[in-house]
Amino acid sequence: MNLCVLIPVLTGVISALLGYLLGKLLADDRSADVELWKTKYIGVEKELAMCRTQLSSLKKDQIKGVPFDPEAAKSVFGRTIKENDLKVVEGIGPKIEELFKKHGIDTWARLASTSVEHCRDILDSEGERFRIHDPETWHEQARLAYQGKWDKLYEWQQQLKGGKM
């Protein structure tokens, strides 16, 4: 047998054996870390399942409203407010109101129970000009309007700029 063939074969076998042994040694050291992460993962999965169960049990109309009082709203805002006028929410103008109504969000109660992510999806669906808007506070403002908490809504809106903090 030729020595030129034997040396690379032996080098390959020895390298493979050393790589296998080193891998086994290092894997044993990390098994405790893997078990720790598995335990954490299982805990997070359980917590997520619990949150999903609680969320599914909530009803969208669980937010309690009060009968709309246009005089109370006018006394705070100094202008006439129509019931379920989404434009009362800082950051929502006529075009966004039209867009939301097109997607079935036509009342303060529906906007209050709509997630920020869903609002962003609606805005994103219409292109770049709507993507600049930030709906982070819209559901909370709509909740205050639906509950007739005009003083709190007005106070908060004085701190907002285009619906943003």
N, C-alpha and C positions, 0 to 999 in steps of 0.2 A: 504494500500500500504506500502511496505517495505521502510524504510528510507534509507537503503543502496543503493537502486536503484535510489531514488529520488535525492540524493545529486550529483552523477555524471551527471545525466541528466540536472539538473539545472546549474551545472558548465559548461557543454558543450554549453547550450543555451546562457548563459551569455557571454562565451568566443567568440562564433560565432557572437553575436550582437556587442561586443566591437571591434572585428576584422573588421567587416563590416564598423562600424562607423569610425574607424581609417583609413581604406583604403580610404573611401570617402574623409575624411579631407586631407589626403596626396595627393590624386589624384587631388584635386582642386588646390593645390599649384603648382603642376607640369604641369598643363595644359598650362600655359604660355610658359614653356620650350618646351613642345611638339609642340606648334604652331610655335615657333621660329625655331625649327629644321625642321619642315615641310616646312616653307618658304625657308630656306636655301637649303633644298633638291630639291625643285621645281626649284630654281635658278640654281643649279648645273646641274640638268637634262636639262634645257633649254640651258645652255652653252655647255653641251656635245652634244646635238642635233645639235647645230650650228657648232661645231667643226667637227662632222661627215659629215654634209652637205658640209662644205668647203673641207674636205678631199676627199669626193667622187667626187667633181668637179675638183680636180687636176688630171692631166694626168701623168702617170708614166714617160712619155718621156718629161716632161716639162723642165727638166734640159737641158740647151743648151750646146751642145758640139761644139768643133771646129775640123776641119780636123786634123787627127793625123799627127804630124810632128816628125818622128823618130830622126831627127838631133837635134831638140830642146831638146828632152828627153835625148839623148846621151850626149849633152853638159852639162847638169846639173848632170846626174847620173854617167857619165863617162863610161857607158856601153850601149850596144844596148838594146833597149826596143822594144818589139813587141807590136803591137796594141792589146788592150784588154787582155794583160797578167795580170791576177789577182795577180800574184806573186809580182808585183810592189808595192802592198799594204803591208805595214809593218805588219807582223803577219800571212800572208798567204803564205804557202809553196806549194810544188807540190801536196801533198795529199789533202790539203784543197781545192786547186784549182780544183782538180779532183772531189771532193765531191760536190762543188758548181756547177760545170758544169753538173754533174749528176742530179742536182735539177733545171736546167734551168737558172742558173745565170752564163752566159758565157761572159758577156761584162762589161766594167766599168760602162756603163749607167745602166744596170740592177742591178749591185751591189749597185750603188749610190742610186737607188730608192727602195732598199730592207731594211726593218726595221731591227733594231738590234734584236728584238724579233724573227723575222723569221730566221735571221742568227743563233741565238742561237738554235732554233728548229732544224735547219739542222745539226748543230754540235752535238746536243744531240741525234739525230736520229742514229748516228753512234757509240754511246757508250762512255765509259769513256775517252779514249785517246784524243778525240776531245773536251770534255767538259771543259778542262783546258784553252782553248783559249778564249780570250775576244774580240768579234767583235765590241766593242763600237765605235771605230774610223774608221772602215773599209768603211762604206758607204761614209763618208766625204772624205777619202783618194781617193776612187774611183771617186768621183765627181771631185776632183781636177785633177786627171789624165784625165778624160773624157773631162774636159774643157781646158786641155793643160796647166794648171798652175803648171808647173814642179818645178819652183823655190819655190813656197809656199809648195808644197808637200814634196820636199827634206828637206826644212827647218824644217817642222813639224816632219818629220820622224826622224830627228836627236835628237828630244826630246823624242821619243817613244822608248819603250823597248818591242819588240815582239807585237807591235800593241797596247800597253797599255800606258797610261799617267804615 
